[in-house]
């Protein structure tokens, strides 16, 4: 049975929190993150609006241009989607964890290496990152008939990497694979259609 491709964002958009604002690339300052082999990366000036995600949490997050409407994102407004169990977005030697460093997001996608957050900010635009708890997404799925077919996702075995947010992220990448999300490179896991397909067939 073919897996439905339903845009989750209109269903969960009202529950997102405004998490981080990325304002601009500093014209002179750079930083290093020696542990991961990064050096002389441009510092991105930002404001964090909520406490950092903690270990054991499970979040889904998206990056969009400032003032984008999460309920109806245009094709150029879907910048990045990810999930995490603790916040690894802030890194940099000697910067006390306050510097925005998201290696995959900064790298941009493999389809067009000129499409990056740094280039976006240097064009004069700004970026917002919004997050939603995975438990809140699961609650929406449970009470929404159009999303019944996603019920197997909260029942999947969970690890530090394949947590609840990961499965919802994978479904959204299945519906709209990179480069439709402009800074993502990885496509959805091949296990996802098998999980949802076997459940649909059983029903």
C-alpha positions in Angstrom: 0.0 0.0 0.0 1.3 3.4 -0.9 2.2 5.6 2.1 0.2 8.9 2.3 2.3 12.0 1.9 0.7 14.5 4.2 2.2 17.8 5.2 2.5 17.7 9.0 3.2 21.3 9.5 -0.3 22.7 9.2 -1.4 20.3 12.0 1.5 21.1 14.4 2.3 24.7 13.5 0.4 26.3 16.4 2.5 24.3 18.9 5.9 25.4 17.9 8.1 27.5 20.2 10.2 30.4 18.9 13.6 29.0 19.8 16.5 30.9 18.2 16.9 34.0 15.9 19.9 34.2 13.6 20.6 37.9 12.9 23.7 38.2 10.8 27.2 37.0 10.1 29.8 39.0 12.0 31.9 40.9 9.5 35.2 40.1 11.2 35.0 37.6 14.0 35.6 33.9 13.4 35.9 30.9 15.7 37.4 27.4 15.9 36.0 24.1 17.2 39.2 22.0 17.3 37.5 18.9 18.6 35.6 18.5 15.3 38.3 20.0 13.1 36.6 23.3 12.3 38.6 26.5 12.1 38.0 30.1 11.1 34.3 29.7 10.7 32.3 33.0 10.7 30.5 33.7 13.8 26.7 34.0 13.4 25.1 36.5 15.8 22.0 35.1 17.4 19.4 35.3 20.2 18.1 32.3 22.1 14.5 32.7 23.2 14.1 29.5 25.2 16.3 27.3 27.5 18.5 24.8 25.6 17.1 21.4 25.0 18.3 19.0 27.7 19.6 15.4 27.4 16.6 13.1 27.5 14.3 15.6 25.8 13.1 14.9 22.2 12.4 17.8 19.9 11.6 18.4 16.3 12.9 21.7 14.9 12.7 23.7 11.7 14.6 26.7 10.3 12.7 29.3 8.3 13.1 32.9 7.1 11.9 35.5 9.6 8.1 36.2 9.4 7.4 32.9 7.5 4.0 31.4 8.3 4.6 27.9 9.6 1.1 26.8 8.6 1.9 27.4 4.9 5.6 27.6 4.2 6.5 28.4 0.6 9.0 26.2 -1.2 11.8 28.7 -0.6 10.9 29.0 3.1 11.7 25.4 4.1 15.3 25.9 5.1 16.1 23.0 7.4 14.4 20.3 9.5 16.0 18.3 12.3 15.5 16.6 15.6 17.5 16.3 18.8 17.6 15.0 22.3 19.9 17.7 23.6 21.1 21.0 22.2 24.3 20.7 20.1 23.7 23.9 18.2 26.1 26.0 20.3 29.8 25.2 20.0 33.2 27.0 19.6 36.4 27.0 21.5 36.4 29.6 24.3 32.9 30.8 23.5 31.2 29.2 26.5 28.6 27.4 24.4 27.0 30.6 23.3 28.1 30.6 19.6 25.6 29.1 17.1 27.3 26.1 15.5 25.2 23.6 13.7 27.6 21.7 11.4 25.1 20.1 9.1 22.9 23.3 8.7 26.0 25.5 8.1 27.3 23.1 5.5 24.1 23.4 3.5 23.0 20.7 1.1 25.1 18.6 -1.2 23.1 19.6 -4.3 24.1 23.3 -4.2 27.0 24.2 -2.0 26.3 27.9 -2.4 23.0 27.5 -0.6 24.0 27.9 3.1 22.8 29.8 6.2 25.9 32.1 5.9 25.1 33.0 2.3 21.4 33.5 3.3 22.3 35.9 6.1 24.9 37.7 4.0 22.1 38.5 1.5 20.4 40.6 4.2 17.8 38.1 5.3 17.4 36.6 8.8 16.5 33.2 10.1 14.3 31.8 12.8 14.5 28.3 14.4 11.3 26.9 15.9 11.0 23.7 18.0 8.2 21.5 19.2 8.3 18.6 21.7 8.0 15.2 20.1 5.4 14.3 22.7 3.2 17.2 21.4 3.5 15.9 17.8 2.5 12.4 19.0 -0.5 13.8 20.7 -1.6 15.6 17.6 -1.2 12.4 15.6 -3.3 10.5 18.1 -6.2 12.8 17.9 -6.2 13.6 14.2 -7.9 11.1 11.9 -6.0 12.2 8.8 -2.8 11.2 10.6 -3.9 7.8 11.8 -1.4 6.1 9.5 1.5 7.6 11.5 0.4 5.8 14.7 3.3 3.2 14.4 5.9 5.9 14.8 5.5 6.6 18.5 5.6 2.8 19.1 9.0 2.3 17.5 11.9 1.3 19.7 13.9 4.3 20.8 17.6 5.0 21.2 19.6 8.2 21.8 19.7 8.7 18.0 16.4 7.1 16.9 14.2 8.9 19.4 10.6 10.0 18.9 11.5 13.3 17.2 13.8 11.4 14.8 10.8 9.4 13.4 8.7 12.4 12.8 11.7 14.2 11.1 12.1 11.1 8.9 8.5 11.2 7.8 8.7 14.9 6.9 11.9 14.2 4.9 10.0 11.3 3.2 7.2 13.7 2.2 9.6 16.4 1.0 13.1 15.1 0.5 16.1 17.3 0.0 16.6 19.7 -1.7 13.0 20.6 -1.0 14.3 21.3 2.5 17.1 23.6 1.3 19.9 22.8 3.8 19.2 19.1 4.4 21.3 16.5 2.5 20.2 13.2 4.0 17.0 11.6 2.8 14.6 9.6 4.9 15.6 6.2 6.2 14.5 3.3 4.0 13.0 1.7 7.1 10.2 4.3 7.2 8.0 3.0 4.3 8.4 -0.5 5.7 7.2 0.5 9.1 4.2 2.5 7.8 3.5 0.1 4.9 3.4 -3.0 7.1 1.0 -1.3 9.5 -1.2 -0.1 6.6 -1.3 -3.6 5.1 -2.1 -5.2 8.5 -5.1 -2.8 8.8 
